[in-house]
Amino acid sequence: MKLLSFKNRIALNYIVGTGLLVLAVFSAIYFIVKLTVYNHIDENLNIEVQDHLKEVKVENGVVIMMDAEEWEEREHNSVDVNPVFVQFLDLNKKIIEKSPNLKNEKLVFHNNKDHFQLFDTKLLGNKIRQIQVPLHLHSKKIGYLIIAMSLSDSSKVLDNLMDTLLVTFPIILLILFFLARFFAGRSIKPINDIIQTSNIITKDNLKTRIPLPKTRDELYTLSKTINNLLNRIEDAIEREKQFTSDASHELRTPLTVIKGTLEVLIRKPRDSREYEDKINYCINEVDHLNMLVDQLLTMARFENQKHQINAENVYLNAVILDVLTLNSEKINSKKLKVKFDAGQDYYTYSDNFLIITILRNIISNSLKYTKDGGEVSVFLSKEGDRTICRISDNGIGIAKGDLEMIFNPFFRSNYTDHPEIKGVGLGLSIVKRITEQLDIQFKIESKIGVGTTVILGFKEEMKTIS
């Protein structure tokens, strides 16, 4: 069975089911015909019994035929065409009279058969249908009447029918097999098309798609599903290529800067002040490179596998204050007005490290993209079963067309217009993946020249912390 093709397996399964059905129909035909034939013979036998009972009379205690010419009828006188055998017995089972077509033979009386019971037996090696009934005179049994009919013609009809059905059955199965195989081949042709198309699709040729069948059946759904899968694979590979290109560029840039700075330093002797400035500059570039590597590692961790979540009750008020404290130098240097409003204590049951990562990235971005003397506000509130954190600024804002792209790795909105703002464009990508994993609602609203608002919806805490 395993060696058969899919097309042949379909045809074989169809033939097995159809064969059983045809066998059942043929069996029903045979038994219905047989039952009809026997019913017809039994009906004729009963008619013969009734007719002969009317022709019998008793004289001097002897059973005789009232109409002796009855024996001259062809059916009683011949054995060639539809013979009817008749025999009269006395109480001692001795023959009183019998039809001429019995000649030297006689019908056997079966003591084990009930009166008026119809049964099959044999006469001269030929099958006959027989009935035996008692003869009565004034309610007194005086003998027996036995009547039989030949089953030769009926047996020939039934045998011919059986032979016909036995010959026809395998022929029908053979015809049905090839028909089923033909239609199965037509049915799975779209599958062969899918296989052929899939074979020419490689990592270097992901543009090809499987043609969709005209009929919206299961094969249409399969083809559409495969095409959607190919779209996702192509997008993933394109993102990987873009990510690799951007990552190599971002890594190469600080290394090139460091190399160039050091080469300049060794060209000629310089004073200690200049050495110190250049070394500090290189240290800043190394810090930038180190931050980039850390973010790339974080991205890789979330791309390749689920981060192990260490869930606990996280005190959001404290986390926000800690993040603001860590950025106090930047806040003071840019003379930013920072407002934090909670009104009460808020907790969420989640991973403390990842929550800190989210808030640090978002608050850091707000501080970074807000101009000197600008305002940044953080509000905590309750909406339904979520704790909502709104982080707003009146910074440079994000173009509407860029809002869908800011979560792509290394994408930075309007970075050419603001080259003084440093960054690599990985922060929001990391935040997006963390919020998806922690089931945190994440939304960004922004307008160029007006500012940006980031909305986070945290789940409630699991238990109250005292």
Buried (B, 14 or more C-beta within 10 A) or exposed (E): EEEEEEBBBBBBEBBEEBBEEBEEEBEEEBEEBBEEBBEEBBEBBBEBBEEBEEEBEEEEEEBBBEEEEBBEEEBBBBBEEBBBBBBBBBEEEEBBBBBEBBEEEBBBBEEEBEEEEBEEBEBEEEEBBBBBBEBEEEEEEBBBBBBBBBBBEBBEBBEEBBEEBEEEBEEBBEEBBEBBBEBBBEBBEBBEBBEEBEEEBEEEEBEEBBEBBEEEEEBBEBBBEBBEEBEEEBEEEEEEEBBEEBBEEBBEBBEEBBEEBEEEBEEEEBEEEEEEEBEEEBEBBEEBBEBBEEBBEBBEBBBEEEBEEEEBBBBBBEBBBBBBEEBEEEBEEBEBEBEEEBEEEBBBBBBBEBBBBBBBBBBBBBBBBBEEEBBBBBBBBEEEEBBBBBBBBBBBBBBEEBBEEBBBBBBBBBEEEBEEBEBBBBBBBBBBBBBEBBEBBBEBBBEBEEBBBBBBBBBBBEEEEE
